[in-house]
Amino acid sequence: MLTAVRSAAAALAVAAGLTVVTAPAATAAPRVLYFSDLDRCRVAQLNYARSGWFIRQGCTADVHVNGKPARWRLMVE
């Protein structure tokens, strides 16, 4: 129901020529993002934080190949 209300409000704002910026819902499920490069993960983390997202877990290596990190995970809400 809340999503429908937000969508309707956004549609009205767009029709009126307004820009709508909404923060993520407080009870949203965590979004998990994967990166093959630590630098890209860190840039994404900074961008999400600047946009008002809560960083549930920062860039964490979750896959290792020959003892070295091969994939990085970022969790945001």
PyMOL Python script that loads the backbone (N, CA, C, O; Angstrom):
from pymol import cmd

cmd.read_pdbstr("""\
ATOM      1  N   MET A   1       0.821  -1.186   0.000  1.00  0.00           N
ATOM      2  CA  MET A   1       0.000   0.000   0.000  1.00  0.00           C
ATOM      3  C   MET A   1       0.870   1.256   0.000  1.00  0.00           C
ATOM      4  O   MET A   1       0.609   2.208  -0.736  1.00  0.00           O
ATOM      5  N   LEU A   2       1.903   1.241   0.836  1.00  0.00           N
ATOM      6  CA  LEU A   2       2.785   2.402   0.929  1.00  0.00           C
ATOM      7  C   LEU A   2       3.498   2.657  -0.389  1.00  0.00           C
ATOM      8  O   LEU A   2       3.709   3.809  -0.769  1.00  0.00           O
ATOM      9  N   THR A   3       3.870   1.592  -1.088  1.00  0.00           N
ATOM     10  CA  THR A   3       4.540   1.737  -2.378  1.00  0.00           C
ATOM     11  C   THR A   3       3.613   2.383  -3.391  1.00  0.00           C
ATOM     12  O   THR A   3       4.043   3.222  -4.182  1.00  0.00           O
ATOM     13  N   ALA A   4       2.341   1.998  -3.371  1.00  0.00           N
ATOM     14  CA  ALA A   4       1.377   2.580  -4.296  1.00  0.00           C
ATOM     15  C   ALA A   4       1.192   4.066  -4.027  1.00  0.00           C
ATOM     16  O   ALA A   4       1.064   4.860  -4.959  1.00  0.00           O
ATOM     17  N   VAL A   5       1.178   4.440  -2.760  1.00  0.00           N
ATOM     18  CA  VAL A   5       1.036   5.849  -2.398  1.00  0.00           C
ATOM     19  C   VAL A   5       2.248   6.636  -2.857  1.00  0.00           C
ATOM     20  O   VAL A   5       2.110   7.732  -3.401  1.00  0.00           O
ATOM     21  N   ARG A   6       3.453   6.078  -2.640  1.00  0.00           N
ATOM     22  CA  ARG A   6       4.671   6.749  -3.082  1.00  0.00           C
ATOM     23  C   ARG A   6       4.705   6.890  -4.594  1.00  0.00           C
ATOM     24  O   ARG A   6       5.091   7.933  -5.121  1.00  0.00           O
ATOM     25  N   SER A   7       4.290   5.817  -5.300  1.00  0.00           N
ATOM     26  CA  SER A   7       4.294   5.851  -6.762  1.00  0.00           C
ATOM     27  C   SER A   7       3.318   6.895  -7.280  1.00  0.00           C
ATOM     28  O   SER A   7       3.623   7.621  -8.227  1.00  0.00           O
ATOM     29  N   ALA A   8       2.153   6.970  -6.665  1.00  0.00           N
ATOM     30  CA  ALA A   8       1.164   7.959  -7.085  1.00  0.00           C
ATOM     31  C   ALA A   8       1.676   9.368  -6.821  1.00  0.00           C
ATOM     32  O   ALA A   8       1.503  10.259  -7.653  1.00  0.00           O
ATOM     33  N   ALA A   9       2.299   9.573  -5.674  1.00  0.00           N
ATOM     34  CA  ALA A   9       2.844  10.896  -5.349  1.00  0.00           C
ATOM     35  C   ALA A   9       3.970  11.263  -6.305  1.00  0.00           C
ATOM     36  O   ALA A   9       4.082  12.415  -6.724  1.00  0.00           O
ATOM     37  N   ALA A  10       4.796  10.295  -6.647  1.00  0.00           N
ATOM     38  CA  ALA A  10       5.890  10.548  -7.583  1.00  0.00           C
ATOM     39  C   ALA A  10       5.353  10.880  -8.962  1.00  0.00           C
ATOM     40  O   ALA A  10       5.873  11.772  -9.634  1.00  0.00           O
ATOM     41  N   ALA A  11       4.309  10.168  -9.394  1.00  0.00           N
ATOM     42  CA  ALA A  11       3.713  10.438 -10.706  1.00  0.00           C
ATOM     43  C   ALA A  11       3.123  11.835 -10.755  1.00  0.00           C
ATOM     44  O   ALA A  11       3.265  12.534 -11.759  1.00  0.00           O
ATOM     45  N   LEU A  12       2.460  12.249  -9.679  1.00  0.00           N
ATOM     46  CA  LEU A  12       1.895  13.605  -9.626  1.00  0.00           C
ATOM     47  C   LEU A  12       2.993  14.656  -9.645  1.00  0.00           C
ATOM     48  O   LEU A  12       2.867  15.686 -10.309  1.00  0.00           O
ATOM     49  N   ALA A  13       4.066  14.394  -8.918  1.00  0.00           N
ATOM     50  CA  ALA A  13       5.172  15.355  -8.873  1.00  0.00           C
ATOM     51  C   ALA A  13       5.839  15.481 -10.233  1.00  0.00           C
ATOM     52  O   ALA A  13       6.193  16.584 -10.651  1.00  0.00           O
ATOM     53  N   VAL A  14       6.012  14.365 -10.924  1.00  0.00           N
ATOM     54  CA  VAL A  14       6.618  14.402 -12.262  1.00  0.00           C
ATOM     55  C   VAL A  14       5.703  15.153 -13.220  1.00  0.00           C
ATOM     56  O   VAL A  14       6.172  15.943 -14.039  1.00  0.00           O
ATOM     57  N   ALA A  15       4.393  14.908 -13.118  1.00  0.00           N
ATOM     58  CA  ALA A  15       3.445  15.606 -13.979  1.00  0.00           C
ATOM     59  C   ALA A  15       3.473  17.111 -13.720  1.00  0.00           C
ATOM     60  O   ALA A  15       3.246  17.906 -14.632  1.00  0.00           O
ATOM     61  N   ALA A  16       3.751  17.497 -12.480  1.00  0.00           N
ATOM     62  CA  ALA A  16       3.794  18.917 -12.128  1.00  0.00           C
ATOM     63  C   ALA A  16       5.160  19.519 -12.417  1.00  0.00           C
ATOM     64  O   ALA A  16       5.357  20.720 -12.229  1.00  0.00           O
ATOM     65  N   GLY A  17       6.105  18.707 -12.871  1.00  0.00           N
ATOM     66  CA  GLY A  17       7.429  19.210 -13.198  1.00  0.00           C
ATOM     67  C   GLY A  17       8.359  19.305 -12.005  1.00  0.00           C
ATOM     68  O   GLY A  17       9.355  20.026 -12.059  1.00  0.00           O
ATOM     69  N   LEU A  18       8.057  18.595 -10.932  1.00  0.00           N
ATOM     70  CA  LEU A  18       8.887  18.621  -9.732  1.00  0.00           C
ATOM     71  C   LEU A  18       9.827  17.418  -9.728  1.00  0.00           C
ATOM     72  O   LEU A  18       9.543  16.392 -10.346  1.00  0.00           O
ATOM     73  N   THR A  19      10.925  17.553  -9.039  1.00  0.00           N
ATOM     74  CA  THR A  19      11.854  16.451  -8.876  1.00  0.00           C
ATOM     75  C   THR A  19      11.596  15.808  -7.525  1.00  0.00           C
ATOM     76  O   THR A  19      11.528  16.486  -6.500  1.00  0.00           O
ATOM     77  N   VAL A  20      11.454  14.499  -7.538  1.00  0.00           N
ATOM     78  CA  VAL A  20      11.177  13.772  -6.304  1.00  0.00           C
ATOM     79  C   VAL A  20      12.414  12.995  -5.894  1.00  0.00           C
ATOM     80  O   VAL A  20      12.961  12.222  -6.681  1.00  0.00           O
ATOM     81  N   VAL A  21      12.853  13.201  -4.662  1.00  0.00           N
ATOM     82  CA  VAL A  21      13.971  12.446  -4.111  1.00  0.00           C
ATOM     83  C   VAL A  21      13.461  11.813  -2.824  1.00  0.00           C
ATOM     84  O   VAL A  21      13.035  12.508  -1.902  1.00  0.00           O
ATOM     85  N   THR A  22      13.511  10.501  -2.774  1.00  0.00           N
ATOM     86  CA  THR A  22      13.039   9.803  -1.580  1.00  0.00           C
ATOM     87  C   THR A  22      14.169   8.994  -0.984  1.00  0.00           C
ATOM     88  O   THR A  22      14.996   8.429  -1.699  1.00  0.00           O
ATOM     89  N   ALA A  23      14.191   8.949   0.325  1.00  0.00           N
ATOM     90  CA  ALA A  23      15.162   8.127   1.036  1.00  0.00           C
ATOM     91  C   ALA A  23      14.636   6.701   1.075  1.00  0.00           C
ATOM     92  O   ALA A  23      13.425   6.495   0.996  1.00  0.00           O
ATOM     93  N   PRO A  24      15.502   5.727   1.193  1.00  0.00           N
ATOM     94  CA  PRO A  24      15.036   4.352   1.282  1.00  0.00           C
ATOM     95  C   PRO A  24      14.212   4.142   2.548  1.00  0.00           C
ATOM     96  O   PRO A  24      14.434   4.806   3.560  1.00  0.00           O
ATOM     97  N   ALA A  25      13.266   3.222   2.483  1.00  0.00           N
ATOM     98  CA  ALA A  25      12.411   2.940   3.632  1.00  0.00           C
ATOM     99  C   ALA A  25      13.244   2.386   4.783  1.00  0.00           C
ATOM    100  O   ALA A  25      14.214   1.660   4.563  1.00  0.00           O
ATOM    101  N   ALA A  26      12.864   2.729   6.006  1.00  0.00           N
ATOM    102  CA  ALA A  26      13.621   2.314   7.186  1.00  0.00           C
ATOM    103  C   ALA A  26      13.558   0.804   7.406  1.00  0.00           C
ATOM    104  O   ALA A  26      14.483   0.223   7.973  1.00  0.00           O
ATOM    105  N   THR A  27      12.490   0.174   6.969  1.00  0.00           N
ATOM    106  CA  THR A  27      12.335  -1.261   7.195  1.00  0.00           C
ATOM    107  C   THR A  27      12.675  -2.078   5.954  1.00  0.00           C
ATOM    108  O   THR A  27      12.287  -3.241   5.853  1.00  0.00           O
ATOM    109  N   ALA A  28      13.382  -1.491   5.029  1.00  0.00           N
ATOM    110  CA  ALA A  28      13.717  -2.194   3.789  1.00  0.00           C
ATOM    111  C   ALA A  28      14.677  -3.345   4.067  1.00  0.00           C
ATOM    112  O   ALA A  28      15.499  -3.290   4.982  1.00  0.00           O
ATOM    113  N   ALA A  29      14.551  -4.370   3.263  1.00  0.00           N
ATOM    114  CA  ALA A  29      15.478  -5.498   3.361  1.00  0.00           C
ATOM    115  C   ALA A  29      16.836  -5.054   2.831  1.00  0.00           C
ATOM    116  O   ALA A  29      16.906  -4.225   1.923  1.00  0.00           O
ATOM    117  N   PRO A  30      17.904  -5.592   3.383  1.00  0.00           N
ATOM    118  CA  PRO A  30      19.230  -5.194   2.906  1.00  0.00           C
ATOM    119  C   PRO A  30      19.423  -5.518   1.427  1.00  0.00           C
ATOM    120  O   PRO A  30      18.990  -6.565   0.944  1.00  0.00           O
ATOM    121  N   ARG A  31      20.069  -4.615   0.730  1.00  0.00           N
ATOM    122  CA  ARG A  31      20.449  -4.837  -0.665  1.00  0.00           C
ATOM    123  C   ARG A  31      21.900  -5.295  -0.648  1.00  0.00           C
ATOM    124  O   ARG A  31      22.757  -4.646  -0.048  1.00  0.00           O
ATOM    125  N   VAL A  32      22.170  -6.408  -1.304  1.00  0.00           N
ATOM    126  CA  VAL A  32      23.523  -6.962  -1.329  1.00  0.00           C
ATOM    127  C   VAL A  32      24.098  -6.748  -2.727  1.00  0.00           C
ATOM    128  O   VAL A  32      23.501  -7.147  -3.727  1.00  0.00           O
ATOM    129  N   LEU A  33      25.260  -6.116  -2.777  1.00  0.00           N
ATOM    130  CA  LEU A  33      25.925  -5.819  -4.037  1.00  0.00           C
ATOM    131  C   LEU A  33      27.277  -6.518  -4.043  1.00  0.00           C
ATOM    132  O   LEU A  33      27.934  -6.609  -3.006  1.00  0.00           O
ATOM    133  N   TYR A  34      27.695  -7.012  -5.203  1.00  0.00           N
ATOM    134  CA  TYR A  34      28.963  -7.718  -5.326  1.00  0.00           C
ATOM    135  C   TYR A  34      29.873  -7.010  -6.325  1.00  0.00           C
ATOM    136  O   TYR A  34      29.416  -6.515  -7.355  1.00  0.00           O
ATOM    137  N   PHE A  35      31.156  -6.970  -6.012  1.00  0.00           N
ATOM    138  CA  PHE A  35      32.154  -6.305  -6.849  1.00  0.00           C
ATOM    139  C   PHE A  35      33.379  -7.200  -6.965  1.00  0.00           C
ATOM    140  O   PHE A  35      33.710  -7.937  -6.036  1.00  0.00           O
ATOM    141  N   SER A  36      34.045  -7.131  -8.102  1.00  0.00           N
ATOM    142  CA  SER A  36      35.276  -7.898  -8.282  1.00  0.00           C
ATOM    143  C   SER A  36      36.506  -7.063  -7.944  1.00  0.00           C
ATOM    144  O   SER A  36      37.630  -7.566  -7.961  1.00  0.00           O
ATOM    145  N   ASP A  37      36.288  -5.780  -7.635  1.00  0.00           N
ATOM    146  CA  ASP A  37      37.394  -4.865  -7.351  1.00  0.00           C
ATOM    147  C   ASP A  37      37.095  -4.093  -6.065  1.00  0.00           C
ATOM    148  O   ASP A  37      36.008  -3.533  -5.924  1.00  0.00           O
ATOM    149  N   LEU A  38      38.028  -4.057  -5.143  1.00  0.00           N
ATOM    150  CA  LEU A  38      37.823  -3.370  -3.868  1.00  0.00           C
ATOM    151  C   LEU A  38      37.606  -1.875  -4.064  1.00  0.00           C
ATOM    152  O   LEU A  38      36.774  -1.283  -3.376  1.00  0.00           O
ATOM    153  N   ASP A  39      38.331  -1.254  -4.983  1.00  0.00           N
ATOM    154  CA  ASP A  39      38.170   0.183  -5.199  1.00  0.00           C
ATOM    155  C   ASP A  39      36.751   0.534  -5.662  1.00  0.00           C
ATOM    156  O   ASP A  39      36.174   1.518  -5.200  1.00  0.00           O
ATOM    157  N   ARG A  40      36.198  -0.260  -6.561  1.00  0.00           N
ATOM    158  CA  ARG A  40      34.825   0.000  -7.023  1.00  0.00           C
ATOM    159  C   ARG A  40      33.828  -0.188  -5.884  1.00  0.00           C
ATOM    160  O   ARG A  40      32.848   0.550  -5.780  1.00  0.00           O
ATOM    161  N   CYS A  41      34.079  -1.161  -5.047  1.00  0.00           N
ATOM    162  CA  CYS A  41      33.207  -1.387  -3.895  1.00  0.00           C
ATOM    163  C   CYS A  41      33.245  -0.185  -2.955  1.00  0.00           C
ATOM    164  O   CYS A  41      32.205   0.258  -2.469  1.00  0.00           O
ATOM    165  N   ARG A  42      34.424   0.333  -2.704  1.00  0.00           N
ATOM    166  CA  ARG A  42      34.558   1.490  -1.808  1.00  0.00           C
ATOM    167  C   ARG A  42      33.886   2.733  -2.383  1.00  0.00           C
ATOM    168  O   ARG A  42      33.261   3.497  -1.646  1.00  0.00           O
ATOM    169  N   VAL A  43      34.009   2.939  -3.684  1.00  0.00           N
ATOM    170  CA  VAL A  43      33.347   4.085  -4.325  1.00  0.00           C
ATOM    171  C   VAL A  43      31.836   3.936  -4.210  1.00  0.00           C
ATOM    172  O   VAL A  43      31.137   4.905  -3.912  1.00  0.00           O
ATOM    173  N   ALA A  44      31.330   2.733  -4.445  1.00  0.00           N
ATOM    174  CA  ALA A  44      29.895   2.488  -4.314  1.00  0.00           C
ATOM    175  C   ALA A  44      29.441   2.725  -2.877  1.00  0.00           C
ATOM    176  O   ALA A  44      28.374   3.297  -2.652  1.00  0.00           O
ATOM    177  N   GLN A  45      30.235   2.294  -1.913  1.00  0.00           N
ATOM    178  CA  GLN A  45      29.888   2.504  -0.505  1.00  0.00           C
ATOM    179  C   GLN A  45      29.787   3.991  -0.186  1.00  0.00           C
ATOM    180  O   GLN A  45      28.850   4.421   0.486  1.00  0.00           O
ATOM    181  N   LEU A  46      30.738   4.766  -0.660  1.00  0.00           N
ATOM    182  CA  LEU A  46      30.691   6.213  -0.437  1.00  0.00           C
ATOM    183  C   LEU A  46      29.468   6.841  -1.093  1.00  0.00           C
ATOM    184  O   LEU A  46      28.809   7.693  -0.498  1.00  0.00           O
ATOM    185  N   ASN A  47      29.166   6.422  -2.314  1.00  0.00           N
ATOM    186  CA  ASN A  47      28.015   6.980  -3.021  1.00  0.00           C
ATOM    187  C   ASN A  47      26.703   6.636  -2.320  1.00  0.00           C
ATOM    188  O   ASN A  47      25.825   7.491  -2.197  1.00  0.00           O
ATOM    189  N   TYR A  48      26.562   5.394  -1.861  1.00  0.00           N
ATOM    190  CA  TYR A  48      25.350   5.020  -1.132  1.00  0.00           C
ATOM    191  C   TYR A  48      25.238   5.794   0.172  1.00  0.00           C
ATOM    192  O   TYR A  48      24.152   6.253   0.526  1.00  0.00           O
ATOM    193  N   ALA A  49      26.341   5.944   0.889  1.00  0.00           N
ATOM    194  CA  ALA A  49      26.318   6.683   2.155  1.00  0.00           C
ATOM    195  C   ALA A  49      25.934   8.144   1.920  1.00  0.00           C
ATOM    196  O   ALA A  49      25.146   8.705   2.682  1.00  0.00           O
ATOM    197  N   ARG A  50      26.476   8.757   0.887  1.00  0.00           N
ATOM    198  CA  ARG A  50      26.144  10.150   0.574  1.00  0.00           C
ATOM    199  C   ARG A  50      24.684  10.321   0.173  1.00  0.00           C
ATOM    200  O   ARG A  50      24.104  11.392   0.350  1.00  0.00           O
ATOM    201  N   SER A  51      24.093   9.246  -0.372  1.00  0.00           N
ATOM    202  CA  SER A  51      22.692   9.298  -0.796  1.00  0.00           C
ATOM    203  C   SER A  51      21.727   9.014   0.346  1.00  0.00           C
ATOM    204  O   SER A  51      20.513   9.018   0.141  1.00  0.00           O
ATOM    205  N   GLY A  52      22.240   8.770   1.527  1.00  0.00           N
ATOM    206  CA  GLY A  52      21.378   8.563   2.687  1.00  0.00           C
ATOM    207  C   GLY A  52      21.084   7.113   3.012  1.00  0.00           C
ATOM    208  O   GLY A  52      20.286   6.841   3.908  1.00  0.00           O
ATOM    209  N   TRP A  53      21.698   6.182   2.320  1.00  0.00           N
ATOM    210  CA  TRP A  53      21.493   4.767   2.610  1.00  0.00           C
ATOM    211  C   TRP A  53      22.292   4.398   3.862  1.00  0.00           C
ATOM    212  O   TRP A  53      23.360   4.954   4.121  1.00  0.00           O
ATOM    213  N   PHE A  54      21.755   3.456   4.626  1.00  0.00           N
ATOM    214  CA  PHE A  54      22.455   2.935   5.796  1.00  0.00           C
ATOM    215  C   PHE A  54      23.371   1.804   5.331  1.00  0.00           C
ATOM    216  O   PHE A  54      22.923   0.881   4.652  1.00  0.00           O
ATOM    217  N   ILE A  55      24.633   1.874   5.690  1.00  0.00           N
ATOM    218  CA  ILE A  55      25.590   0.830   5.324  1.00  0.00           C
ATOM    219  C   ILE A  55      25.518  -0.267   6.378  1.00  0.00           C
ATOM    220  O   ILE A  55      26.032  -0.111   7.485  1.00  0.00           O
ATOM    221  N   ARG A  56      24.879  -1.371   6.028  1.00  0.00           N
ATOM    222  CA  ARG A  56      24.725  -2.490   6.962  1.00  0.00           C
ATOM    223  C   ARG A  56      26.071  -3.190   7.165  1.00  0.00           C
ATOM    224  O   ARG A  56      26.445  -3.511   8.293  1.00  0.00           O
ATOM    225  N   GLN A  57      26.793  -3.425   6.071  1.00  0.00           N
ATOM    226  CA  GLN A  57      28.118  -4.036   6.156  1.00  0.00           C
ATOM    227  C   GLN A  57      28.951  -3.470   5.015  1.00  0.00           C
ATOM    228  O   GLN A  57      28.567  -3.541   3.847  1.00  0.00           O
ATOM    229  N   GLY A  58      30.083  -2.914   5.374  1.00  0.00           N
ATOM    230  CA  GLY A  58      30.972  -2.335   4.371  1.00  0.00           C
ATOM    231  C   GLY A  58      31.590  -3.397   3.481  1.00  0.00           C
ATOM    232  O   GLY A  58      31.249  -4.576   3.577  1.00  0.00           O
ATOM    233  N   CYS A  59      32.483  -2.981   2.632  1.00  0.00           N
ATOM    234  CA  CYS A  59      33.127  -3.889   1.674  1.00  0.00           C
ATOM    235  C   CYS A  59      33.863  -5.008   2.405  1.00  0.00           C
ATOM    236  O   CYS A  59      34.825  -4.770   3.136  1.00  0.00           O
ATOM    237  N   THR A  60      33.391  -6.222   2.191  1.00  0.00           N
ATOM    238  CA  THR A  60      33.933  -7.398   2.857  1.00  0.00           C
ATOM    239  C   THR A  60      34.241  -8.470   1.819  1.00  0.00           C
ATOM    240  O   THR A  60      33.404  -8.773   0.968  1.00  0.00           O
ATOM    241  N   ALA A  61      35.434  -9.038   1.887  1.00  0.00           N
ATOM    242  CA  ALA A  61      35.788 -10.122   0.965  1.00  0.00           C
ATOM    243  C   ALA A  61      34.984 -11.364   1.350  1.00  0.00           C
ATOM    244  O   ALA A  61      35.042 -11.812   2.496  1.00  0.00           O
ATOM    245  N   ASP A  62      34.234 -11.922   0.393  1.00  0.00           N
ATOM    246  CA  ASP A  62      33.444 -13.114   0.708  1.00  0.00           C
ATOM    247  C   ASP A  62      33.835 -14.330  -0.146  1.00  0.00           C
ATOM    248  O   ASP A  62      33.387 -15.444   0.125  1.00  0.00           O
ATOM    249  N   VAL A  63      34.658 -14.122  -1.165  1.00  0.00           N
ATOM    250  CA  VAL A  63      35.165 -15.236  -1.965  1.00  0.00           C
ATOM    251  C   VAL A  63      36.670 -15.066  -2.096  1.00  0.00           C
ATOM    252  O   VAL A  63      37.168 -13.986  -2.413  1.00  0.00           O
ATOM    253  N   HIS A  64      37.381 -16.154  -1.846  1.00  0.00           N
ATOM    254  CA  HIS A  64      38.842 -16.126  -1.951  1.00  0.00           C
ATOM    255  C   HIS A  64      39.299 -17.166  -2.967  1.00  0.00           C
ATOM    256  O   HIS A  64      38.749 -18.265  -3.041  1.00  0.00           O
ATOM    257  N   VAL A  65      40.314 -16.802  -3.748  1.00  0.00           N
ATOM    258  CA  VAL A  65      40.927 -17.727  -4.702  1.00  0.00           C
ATOM    259  C   VAL A  65      42.417 -17.743  -4.409  1.00  0.00           C
ATOM    260  O   VAL A  65      43.084 -16.709  -4.446  1.00  0.00           O
ATOM    261  N   ASN A  66      42.922 -18.920  -4.120  1.00  0.00           N
ATOM    262  CA  ASN A  66      44.340 -19.083  -3.751  1.00  0.00           C
ATOM    263  C   ASN A  66      44.733 -18.156  -2.591  1.00  0.00           C
ATOM    264  O   ASN A  66      45.834 -17.606  -2.568  1.00  0.00           O
ATOM    265  N   GLY A  67      43.823 -17.997  -1.644  1.00  0.00           N
ATOM    266  CA  GLY A  67      44.109 -17.193  -0.462  1.00  0.00           C
ATOM    267  C   GLY A  67      43.979 -15.692  -0.644  1.00  0.00           C
ATOM    268  O   GLY A  67      44.252 -14.932   0.285  1.00  0.00           O
ATOM    269  N   LYS A  68      43.565 -15.251  -1.833  1.00  0.00           N
ATOM    270  CA  LYS A  68      43.419 -13.810  -2.088  1.00  0.00           C
ATOM    271  C   LYS A  68      41.960 -13.484  -2.368  1.00  0.00           C
ATOM    272  O   LYS A  68      41.256 -14.286  -2.983  1.00  0.00           O
ATOM    273  N   PRO A  69      41.490 -12.310  -1.923  1.00  0.00           N
ATOM    274  CA  PRO A  69      40.099 -11.935  -2.179  1.00  0.00           C
ATOM    275  C   PRO A  69      39.808 -11.844  -3.672  1.00  0.00           C
ATOM    276  O   PRO A  69      40.577 -11.258  -4.434  1.00  0.00           O
ATOM    277  N   ALA A  70      38.677 -12.437  -4.080  1.00  0.00           N
ATOM    278  CA  ALA A  70      38.285 -12.406  -5.485  1.00  0.00           C
ATOM    279  C   ALA A  70      36.955 -11.685  -5.679  1.00  0.00           C
ATOM    280  O   ALA A  70      36.643 -11.261  -6.792  1.00  0.00           O
ATOM    281  N   ARG A  71      36.167 -11.540  -4.610  1.00  0.00           N
ATOM    282  CA  ARG A  71      34.880 -10.863  -4.714  1.00  0.00           C
ATOM    283  C   ARG A  71      34.619 -10.113  -3.418  1.00  0.00           C
ATOM    284  O   ARG A  71      34.939 -10.587  -2.329  1.00  0.00           O
ATOM    285  N   TRP A  72      34.024  -8.923  -3.562  1.00  0.00           N
ATOM    286  CA  TRP A  72      33.730  -8.060  -2.425  1.00  0.00           C
ATOM    287  C   TRP A  72      32.231  -7.870  -2.316  1.00  0.00           C
ATOM    288  O   TRP A  72      31.546  -7.722  -3.328  1.00  0.00           O
ATOM    289  N   ARG A  73      31.714  -7.874  -1.089  1.00  0.00           N
ATOM    290  CA  ARG A  73      30.286  -7.733  -0.831  1.00  0.00           C
ATOM    291  C   ARG A  73      30.028  -6.437  -0.071  1.00  0.00           C
ATOM    292  O   ARG A  73      30.761  -6.090   0.856  1.00  0.00           O
ATOM    293  N   LEU A  74      28.979  -5.729  -0.475  1.00  0.00           N
ATOM    294  CA  LEU A  74      28.524  -4.507   0.194  1.00  0.00           C
ATOM    295  C   LEU A  74      27.052  -4.656   0.498  1.00  0.00           C
ATOM    296  O   LEU A  74      26.266  -4.982  -0.392  1.00  0.00           O
ATOM    297  N   MET A  75      26.661  -4.423   1.748  1.00  0.00           N
ATOM    298  CA  MET A  75      25.257  -4.524   2.142  1.00  0.00           C
ATOM    299  C   MET A  75      24.767  -3.155   2.590  1.00  0.00           C
ATOM    300  O   MET A  75      25.347  -2.535   3.481  1.00  0.00           O
ATOM    301  N   VAL A  76      23.688  -2.691   1.960  1.00  0.00           N
ATOM    302  CA  VAL A  76      23.105  -1.389   2.284  1.00  0.00           C
ATOM    303  C   VAL A  76      21.608  -1.539   2.529  1.00  0.00           C
ATOM    304  O   VAL A  76      20.980  -2.481   2.047  1.00  0.00           O
ATOM    305  N   GLU A  77      21.052  -0.609   3.276  1.00  0.00           N
ATOM    306  CA  GLU A  77      19.585  -0.556   3.503  1.00  0.00           C
ATOM    307  C   GLU A  77      19.124   0.854   3.244  1.00  0.00           C
ATOM    308  O   GLU A  77      17.935   1.148   3.369  1.00  0.00           O
TER     309      GLU A  77
END
""", "prot")
cmd.dss("prot")
cmd.show_as("cartoon", "prot")
cmd.util.cbc("prot")
cmd.orient("prot")
